[in-house]
Amino acid sequence: MIEIKNVSKWYGPFQVLTDCSTKIEKGEVVVVCGPSGSGKSTLIKTVNALEPFQKGDIVVDGVSLADPKTHLPRLRSRVGMVFQHFELFPHLSVTENLTIAQIKVLGRTPEDAKARGLKMLDRVGLSAHKDKFPGQLSGGQQQRVAIARALSMDPIVMLFDEPTSALDPEMVGEVLDVMVKLAQEGMTMMCVTHEMGFAKKVSSRVIFMDAGKIIEDCKREEFFGNPEARSPRAKDFLNKILQH
C-alpha cells in the first residue's frame, strides 16, 4: 500500500530524514515512535506530500510521489490524515466539516456527502453532536470528528500524526478506542504516537526513529518482547517508557 524508498529530506543545510525505507502492506497497522525531533512527523507528512522530499521516492497504491505527473491533490484525497490539533473549521458545524471536502474534492452531492459524513460520525460515536460547532466539543470529541471527516473521504490508508498528544489524559482513551476499532476492521494505518499501550495492543509493526533515520523496523512482538535485541537507542527509549 505504501512503499518508502531511500527518502531523504533537508531543511536548508539541516538533514531531517536520512535514507528512510519501509513498506506498509494493506491492512497493516504500523506505529512510528522515537524521541522528539527524530523525524517521525516529517516522515508521515511526506507520505501524502504535505512535506516535499529531495531524494528517493514514495509510492502509495502504485502512484509515485516523485513523478512530476502525479496529481498530488487527487492522491491526498485518498489518504486520510489526522493531525495533532484536529484542524477542524471553527466556523462550520460538525456536519459541514464532514461534508465540505467530499463535495469540493470528490464531487459528491450535498445529500450523499451528508449521508456518508453522518454515517462516519455515528461510527465514532458522536451522532448527537452533528449540529454543534467545534468550539462546543471537548478535545477528544473534536479529534473523533476529525477521524470521521477523514473516513468520509473513503481513504485507502489512514495517517495519524500524534493524534492524542494535544488531549487531556482523560480524553486520550476515547480517541484510541476509535483507532483500535479501525485497526480491527482492517484499515491500513500509519500512526506516529507515544501511546505504547496502543502500539502493543494493535500494531502489526513498530518503526523506531532517531535523528532522522529508521533504526528499527520489526514486528510488534520483537520490539516489545525482546528489548535486549534492539539497538542501544531503542533499548534506552523502551526502558524509559516501559518502566512507568
N, C-alpha and C positions, 0 to 999 in steps of 0.2 A: 504493500500500500504506500509506504514511504521509503525511499532509499536516499540516504545522505552519503555522498561520496566525496571524501577528501576536502571538506569545506573549510576554508579559511576566511577570516574577516578581520579587517583593520578599521580602527577609528583614527585617521591620520597615521602617525607612526606607531600607534599602540595596537598590537595584535590581540583581539579579543577571542577569536576562535582559531585553533591550530589543527588543521588536518583531521577534522572530525568525520568519522564514518560510522554508520549503523544502518540497520534495516528494521522496519516495523511491518510485520505481516498483518493481514486482515484479521480483525478480532483480537489482536494483542493489546494488552494494557501495559504501556511502558512508563515507568516512573523515572524522571530525571532529577537527581539530587546532587548535593555537594555544597560546599561553603559559599557564603555570599561572595559575589564578584567572580564566580568561577565560569560564567558564560552560559548558564542554564537558560535564562530568559532570552538571551540573544539567540541561542540555538533554536529554541522553539519558534521564535518570531521569524527566523529565516525560512521555516517550513511553509509559511503561507505568504512569503515575500513581503512581510512588513519591515524586515530588515534586509537590505541587499548584502550579498557576499561577493568577495572579489575572486575567490578561487574555488574550483570544484563544481559540483552540481548536486541539485536535489531533484528527485523525480517523485512526483505524487500521482499515484494511479496512472503511471505511464506518461505523465506530462512533465517535461523538463523545465525547471525554473530558469536555467541558464540560457535556454533557447530564446533569442530575441523575438521570435514569432509567437511565443506563448502569450495568451491573453490573460494577464495576471488577475484582473478583477473577476473574470469568469472562474478561474481556478479558486480564488479566495471564496467565492460564493459556495463552493463545495466543501470547504474546510472550515468547520466550526471553531471559533476561538472564544475562550472565556478568560477575561483579564482579571488582574488583582483587584482593580477598582471598578468593577461592574460595567462602567461605560454606558449606562442607560441614558436616554434623552430625558432630562428632568422635566421638560415642558410637555411631554407626551404621556398619555395614560399607559398603563401596563399593556392593554390590548394594542394601542397604537405602536408601542415599542416592539411588540411581537410581529406586527404586520408590515411595517414600513419597508423593510428590506425585501420581504417576499414580493411586495408589489413592484418596488422600483428596480430590483435586481433580477428577480426570477420572472417578472411579468405576470404574476398571478392576479386574478380579480380580487377586489377587496373582500368579497364573500368567501372565496376559497382561502385567502390568506388568514382571515379571521377564524375560520373553522380549524385550520391547521394550528394556528397560534394558540387557540383556546384548548385544543387537544393536548398540546405540549405543556401548557400551563397546568392542566389537570395532572399531567404526568409528574410534575414537580410539586404537586400538592397545594397549588395556590389559586384554584379557580375562583374562590370567594373574593379575591383581590383584583379582579380583572379591570375594574373601573377606577382603581386608585392611581395615584401618581407615585413615582419612585420615592419621593421625599416622605411619603406616608408609610413606607415599609421599613422594616429593620434591615440591617446589612445582610443578614443571612437570606432574607426574603428577596432582596434585590439581586443577590448573586444567583438565586434559584430562577428568578425571572430571566437573568442573562443566559443561563443554561437553556431555558425553554426557548429563548429567542434564537440561540444558535441551532437548536434542534429543529426549529420550524423551517430552517433552510434545507432540510434533508441532507445533512453533511455525510460525506463518506468517511470522515475521520474527525475526531474532536481533539482540539489542543487546549490544555488548561495551563495558564501561567500563574502559579501561586494563587489559586482561586480562594484560599481561606486565610491568607496572611494578613488581610486588612480587617478581618472579622473579630468580634469579641469571642472569647473562648466558648461561651455558651452556644454560639451560632455555628461554630465550625461543624458540629455533628450533623446538622440538618443538610448542609451542603454536601458533606462527604457521603451521607446516606443516598442522595440522588446520584452521585458519581458511582457509588458501589453498584447501585441498581443498573445504571447504564452499562457498566463493565459486565455485569452478569447477563445482560441481554445481548452481549456480543458486539458492542460498539468498539471500534478501533480507537484507542485513546493514547495520547502522549501527554503526560502530566508533569510539570515542574512543581514539586511540592516538598515541604518539610514534614508533612504528616506521614511519619514512618509506619504508624498503625495501619493507615490506608494502603501504603506500599506493601506491607506484609500480608494484608488481607486479600488484595485483588490484583496486584501487578503480576504480569507474566514474567517481566524482566525489569531489571534495575540498571540504569546508566548512572555512573558516578563521574562527575566532572570536577576538575581542579585546574585553575589557571588557564582556562580556555581549551583544555584537552579532555577527551573522553578517556578516563583512566581505567574504568571498569565497565563492562557491558556483559552482564551474566544473568542467569535465571535467578528469580527471587530466592529460591531455596539456597542457592550457592552464596548469594550476597549476605543474607542474614544468618544462614545456618552454619557457615564456615568462615567466620571473620578472620581466622588466622591465615587463611589462604589469600586474603585480599592484600592490595598494595598498602604500604605504610600509611599513606594519606587517608585511604578509605577506612583502614583499621582504626585510625585515630578518630575519624568522624563517627564511626559506628560506636566506638567506646564512649564517646561523649554523649551521643543521643540515646543509646540503649540502656545506660545505667539509671536513667531517670524514669 
